[in-house]
Amino acid sequence: MKLSASERRAYQRYLDDLSYQASMVESSYGIGRKEGREEGREEGREEGREETTIAMARALKQKGVPLETISFASGLSMESIERL
């Protein structure tokens, strides 16, 4: 390289800065993806719980269990149980 000592130091600082910026972007992207995946998993779990609750309420209703009891056990409103 035909750079003077001061030019080499400036170029090295430039390369160090680029490396730092790249690592910041990479770490930010990685954290965001991880949080997004966890949020998606939690949404999936919640949907699964809701589906299970509805299936349980539907089965209890078919067995003739009083709607008040189903509502108490499932946490569903009387109106939503009547629509099942």
N, C-alpha and C positions, 0 to 999 in steps of 0.2 A: 504494500500500500504506500502510496506517495503522499501521506498526510503528515503534517507536523505533529509533534507531541500534543499540543493543545487541541488540534483538530481531531486526533484520535480519541482523546478524553471526551470531547464533546460528542463524537459519534458513539462512543461507548455509553455515555449517559442517555443518548437518544435510544439506543437499542435496549438499555435497561428499562427505560420508560415504556417502550412498546411492550416489552415482556410483562411489566407490571399491569398495564392496561388489559392485556390479553388475559392474564390470570384473574383480574377483577371481573371481566365479562364472563369468563368460564365459571367462576365460583358463583356469581349471581344467577347464571342460567341454571346451574346444577341445583341450587337451592330452590329456585322457583319450580323446577320440574318435580322435585321431591315433594314439595308442599302440594303441588297440583295433583300428584298421584295419590297422596294421602287423603286429600279432600275428596277425590273421586271414589276412593275406597270407602270412605265414611258415608258418602251419599249412597253407594251401593248397599252398604249394611243397613242403612235407614230404610231404603226401599224394601229390602228383604224382611225387615221387622214389620213393616206396614203390611206387606203381602201375607205374612204369617198370621198377623192379628186378624186380618179380614177373613182369611181361610178358617181360622178358629171360630170367629163369630158366625160365619155362614154355617159351619158344621153344628154349632150349638143351637142355632135357630132351627135348622132342619130336625134336630132332636127334640124340639119343643121346649127348650129352656126359655124361661121368661125373659123378655127383652131387657127389663131392668137389671137382671142378673148378668146378662151378656154385656150390657153397657158398663156395669161396675167392673167386671173382670177384664174387659178389653180396653176400656178408656174411650171407646167410640161413642158418638152421640146416638140417641135413640133414633133420630131421623136417618142416620147413615145405616144403622142396623136394619131398619124397616126397608131400605132400598136394596138390601142384599138379596 
